[in-house]
Amino acid sequence: MDFRHLKSFITVAEELNIGRAAKRLCISQPPLTRQIQQLEEDVGASLLIRTARGVELTEAGRVFLGEARNILSLARLAVERSHKAALGKLGRIDVGIFGSGIFGTIPKMLLAYRQACPEVNVVLHSMNKGEQVEALRQRRINVGFNRLLAYEPDIVSEVITMEGLYLALYESHPLVATGDIHWRELAGQPLVMFPSSTRPNFIDRAIELCKLEGFEPVIAQEVGDAVYAIALVASGFGLCIVPESATNLRLPGVRYRRLVRDPLPMVDLSCIYRRDDDSAILQSFLDVGRTFRAE
């Protein structure tokens, strides 16, 4: 069945006059009449009756008019949705997230993406770095957020933002009374560090900065993520070096102070994705991330 014939039939049914319908469709009357006849042959029923004033719908014609409108409406919807899918604005995207990042930049970027692509279903998966890389390779996620990714030939790491580093302290610690804390003041302090998973990671960056200041850190405990680490700080177990996003995690008895040295210590928050993934939905997500970074 030709969609043009459906459109012609709907126009005739609305005008109830072959001449006026032909004028609306910008064709002559004979080809329009042939289209209606062909449509009636396809349907196997008379759809129109000629009268002195024009045409009238048969009972079959009235039923078919409603269905024809539905068919064309569905066809238009299919075109619109396919176009959105081609632009990466429709479908599903699976995103890997991790501990400390979820307290800051990641939710803001996800909100910006939802506003830009409201018809994309965003599914979040909590994974450490190694799990994200494996899930990318197995195509279980489209993109992940992480830090300090070691070189992987098949994985791209694209920086979204750089964060300053802070020290989480329990409120009775003497350093709470100071303002910014110089990195060398961490010498001899018991430190709770995270994450204890795939290396290199945030722990290695913190240890590297300690060594640049001329001392070996005292590591009291390694834990899985920022929540566990800051919970231990709240109990007085030790101090914890955290990225700025983690300072949004507020627990009773915990205070945050900025860590300084020259140059100012920073850590990345990056999107990671498969190098060979050229899907429109990933590109739409990365476009939002690049805009977010630029702003």
C-alpha positions as CSV (number, residue, x, y, z in Angstrom):
1,M,0.0,0.0,0.0
2,D,1.4,3.4,-1.1
3,F,1.6,6.1,1.6
4,R,0.9,8.6,-1.1
5,H,-2.5,6.9,-1.8
6,L,-3.3,7.2,1.9
7,K,-2.5,10.9,2.0
8,S,-4.6,11.4,-1.2
9,F,-7.6,9.5,0.3
10,I,-7.4,11.5,3.6
11,T,-7.4,14.8,1.6
12,V,-10.4,13.7,-0.5
13,A,-12.2,12.5,2.7
14,E,-11.6,16.0,4.3
15,E,-12.7,17.9,1.2
16,L,-15.5,15.5,0.0
17,N,-14.7,16.9,-3.4
18,I,-12.2,15.4,-6.0
19,G,-11.5,18.8,-7.6
20,R,-10.7,20.6,-4.3
21,A,-8.6,17.7,-3.1
22,A,-6.6,17.6,-6.3
23,K,-6.0,21.4,-6.0
24,R,-4.7,20.9,-2.4
25,L,-2.4,18.0,-3.5
26,C,-1.2,20.0,-6.6
27,I,-2.2,17.3,-9.0
28,S,-4.9,17.0,-11.7
29,Q,-8.1,15.1,-11.1
30,P,-7.5,12.0,-13.3
31,P,-4.4,10.7,-11.5
32,L,-6.1,11.4,-8.1
33,T,-9.1,9.4,-9.2
34,R,-6.7,6.5,-10.3
35,Q,-5.0,6.6,-6.9
36,I,-8.3,6.3,-5.0
37,Q,-9.3,3.4,-7.3
38,Q,-6.0,1.6,-6.7
39,L,-6.5,2.1,-3.0
40,E,-10.0,0.6,-3.1
41,E,-8.6,-2.4,-5.0
42,D,-5.9,-2.8,-2.3
43,V,-8.5,-2.6,0.5
44,G,-11.1,-4.7,-1.3
45,A,-13.9,-2.3,-0.6
46,S,-15.5,0.9,-1.9
47,L,-14.4,3.8,0.2
48,L,-16.2,6.7,-1.6
49,I,-19.5,7.2,-3.3
50,R,-19.9,9.9,-6.0
51,T,-22.8,12.3,-5.5
52,A,-24.1,15.4,-7.3
53,R,-22.1,17.7,-5.0
54,G,-18.9,15.6,-4.8
55,V,-18.2,12.4,-2.9
56,E,-19.3,10.8,0.4
57,L,-17.6,8.2,2.6
58,T,-18.9,4.7,2.7
59,E,-19.0,2.9,6.0
60,A,-15.8,1.2,5.0
61,G,-14.4,4.6,4.1
62,R,-15.2,6.1,7.5
63,V,-13.4,3.2,9.2
64,F,-10.5,3.3,6.8
65,L,-10.1,7.1,7.3
66,G,-9.4,6.7,11.0
67,E,-6.9,3.9,10.4
68,A,-5.2,5.8,7.5
69,R,-4.6,8.8,9.8
70,N,-3.2,6.5,12.5
71,I,-0.9,4.9,9.9
72,L,0.5,8.2,8.7
73,S,0.9,9.5,12.2
74,L,2.9,6.4,13.2
75,A,5.0,6.7,10.0
76,R,5.8,10.4,10.9
77,L,6.6,9.3,14.4
78,A,8.9,6.6,13.1
79,V,10.8,9.1,11.0
80,E,11.1,11.6,13.9
81,R,12.4,8.9,16.3
82,S,14.8,7.5,13.7
83,H,16.2,11.0,13.1
84,K,16.6,11.5,16.8
85,A,18.3,8.2,17.2
86,A,20.7,9.1,14.3
87,L,21.6,12.3,16.3
88,G,22.1,10.3,19.5
89,K,19.1,11.9,21.1
90,L,17.0,8.7,21.6
91,G,17.8,5.3,23.0
92,R,19.8,4.1,26.0
93,I,23.3,4.9,27.3
94,D,25.0,2.8,30.0
95,V,27.4,4.9,32.2
96,G,30.0,3.6,34.6
97,I,30.4,5.7,37.8
98,F,32.6,5.5,40.9
99,G,32.8,6.7,44.5
100,S,34.1,10.2,45.0
101,G,33.1,11.6,41.6
102,I,29.4,11.1,42.2
103,F,29.5,13.8,44.8
104,G,30.4,16.6,42.5
105,T,30.9,17.0,38.7
106,I,29.3,13.7,37.6
107,P,25.7,14.5,38.7
108,K,25.9,18.0,37.2
109,M,27.0,16.6,33.8
110,L,24.4,13.9,33.9
111,L,21.7,16.6,34.5
112,A,23.1,18.6,31.6
113,Y,22.9,15.5,29.4
114,R,19.3,14.7,30.5
115,Q,18.3,18.3,29.7
116,A,20.0,18.1,26.3
117,C,18.7,14.6,25.4
118,P,15.5,14.0,27.5
119,E,14.5,10.9,25.5
120,V,17.7,9.0,26.2
121,N,17.5,6.5,29.1
122,V,20.6,6.9,31.2
123,V,21.5,3.7,33.1
124,L,24.2,4.0,35.8
125,H,26.5,1.3,36.9
126,S,28.7,1.6,40.0
127,M,32.1,0.1,39.0
128,N,35.8,0.6,39.9
129,K,38.3,1.4,37.2
130,G,39.2,-2.2,36.2
131,E,35.5,-3.1,36.1
132,Q,34.8,-0.1,33.9
133,V,37.5,-1.0,31.4
134,E,36.4,-4.6,31.2
135,A,32.7,-3.5,30.8
136,L,33.7,-1.2,28.0
137,R,35.5,-3.9,26.1
138,Q,32.5,-6.3,26.6
139,R,30.2,-3.5,25.4
140,R,28.2,-3.6,28.7
141,I,28.7,0.1,29.1
142,N,29.1,2.9,26.6
143,V,31.2,5.3,28.7
144,G,32.6,5.6,32.2
145,F,33.9,8.3,34.6
146,N,37.2,7.8,36.2
147,R,40.6,9.2,37.2
148,L,44.3,8.5,36.4
149,L,43.7,5.8,33.8
150,A,46.9,4.1,32.7
151,Y,47.4,3.9,28.9
152,E,45.2,1.4,27.2
153,P,45.5,1.1,23.4
154,D,41.8,0.5,22.9
155,I,40.5,3.0,25.5
156,V,40.3,6.8,25.3
157,S,40.5,8.9,28.4
158,E,39.1,12.4,27.9
159,V,39.4,15.0,30.7
160,I,36.2,16.7,31.8
161,T,37.6,18.7,34.7
162,M,40.6,19.0,36.9
163,E,40.0,19.1,40.7
164,G,42.0,20.5,43.5
165,L,42.9,18.3,46.5
166,Y,41.6,18.7,50.1
167,L,42.3,17.2,53.5
168,A,39.4,15.7,55.5
169,L,40.1,16.0,59.2
170,Y,38.2,15.1,62.4
171,E,37.1,18.3,64.1
172,S,39.4,17.9,67.2
173,H,42.6,17.7,65.1
174,P,45.0,20.7,65.6
175,L,45.2,21.4,61.8
176,V,41.5,22.2,61.7
177,A,42.4,25.6,63.2
178,T,44.5,26.5,60.2
179,G,43.4,27.7,56.8
180,D,45.0,26.1,53.8
181,I,47.3,23.2,54.7
182,H,50.7,22.8,53.0
183,W,51.4,19.3,51.8
184,R,54.5,18.9,53.9
185,E,52.3,19.1,57.0
186,L,51.0,15.6,56.2
187,A,54.4,14.2,57.2
188,G,53.9,11.8,60.1
189,Q,50.1,12.0,60.0
190,P,48.1,8.7,59.8
191,L,46.3,8.7,56.5
192,V,43.3,6.8,55.3
193,M,43.6,6.3,51.6
194,F,41.2,5.2,48.7
195,P,40.5,3.5,46.5
196,S,42.1,0.1,47.2
197,S,41.3,-1.2,43.7
198,T,43.0,-1.1,40.3
199,R,46.3,0.7,40.2
200,P,47.6,3.2,39.3
201,N,44.9,5.2,41.1
202,F,44.3,8.2,43.5
203,I,46.4,6.5,46.2
204,D,49.5,6.5,43.9
205,R,49.0,10.2,43.1
206,A,48.8,11.1,46.8
207,I,52.0,9.0,47.6
208,E,53.8,10.6,44.7
209,L,53.0,14.1,46.0
210,C,54.2,13.1,49.5
211,K,57.5,11.9,48.1
212,L,57.9,15.1,46.1
213,E,57.7,16.9,49.5
214,G,60.4,14.6,50.9
215,F,58.6,12.2,53.1
216,E,56.9,8.7,53.0
217,P,53.3,8.9,54.0
218,V,52.0,7.0,57.0
219,I,49.2,4.9,55.6
220,A,46.9,3.8,58.4
221,Q,44.3,2.2,56.2
222,E,43.4,1.6,52.5
223,V,39.6,1.4,51.8
224,G,37.4,0.9,48.8
225,D,36.0,4.4,48.3
226,A,35.5,7.9,49.7
227,V,32.5,7.1,51.8
228,Y,34.4,4.5,53.9
229,A,37.4,6.8,54.1
230,I,35.6,9.8,55.4
231,A,33.6,7.7,57.8
232,L,36.9,6.6,59.3
233,V,38.0,10.2,59.5
234,A,34.8,11.0,61.4
235,S,35.8,8.5,64.0
236,G,39.3,10.0,64.5
237,F,41.0,7.1,62.7
238,G,43.2,9.4,60.6
239,L,43.2,12.1,57.9
240,C,42.2,11.6,54.3
241,I,43.3,13.3,51.1
242,V,40.3,13.8,48.8
243,P,39.5,15.5,45.5
244,E,37.3,18.6,45.7
245,S,34.1,16.7,44.7
246,A,34.4,14.5,47.8
247,T,34.1,17.6,50.0
248,N,30.3,17.6,49.2
249,L,30.1,14.5,51.4
250,R,29.2,15.9,54.8
251,L,29.5,13.7,57.9
252,P,29.3,14.9,61.5
253,G,32.7,15.8,62.9
254,V,34.5,16.1,59.6
255,R,36.1,19.3,58.3
256,Y,37.8,20.0,55.0
257,R,40.8,22.2,54.3
258,R,42.5,22.9,51.0
259,L,45.9,21.3,50.4
260,V,48.5,23.5,48.8
261,R,52.0,23.2,47.3
262,D,53.8,24.5,44.2
263,P,52.4,23.6,41.7
264,L,48.9,23.3,43.1
265,P,48.0,19.6,43.4
266,M,45.3,18.6,41.0
267,V,43.6,15.4,39.8
268,D,41.6,14.7,36.7
269,L,38.0,13.5,36.3
270,S,37.7,12.0,32.8
271,C,35.3,10.2,30.5
272,I,36.7,6.8,29.3
273,Y,35.3,5.0,26.2
274,R,36.2,2.6,23.5
275,R,38.4,4.1,20.8
276,D,36.4,2.3,18.1
277,D,33.0,3.4,19.3
278,D,31.6,5.9,16.8
279,S,28.0,5.6,17.9
280,A,25.8,8.7,17.8
281,I,24.6,8.3,21.4
282,L,28.2,8.3,22.7
283,Q,29.0,11.3,20.6
284,S,26.0,13.2,22.0
285,F,27.2,12.4,25.6
286,L,30.7,13.5,24.8
287,D,29.5,16.7,23.2
288,V,27.7,17.6,26.5
289,G,30.9,16.7,28.4
290,R,33.0,19.0,26.2
291,T,30.5,21.8,26.5
292,F,30.6,21.2,30.3
293,R,34.4,21.3,30.3
294,A,34.5,24.5,28.2
295,E,32.1,26.3,30.5
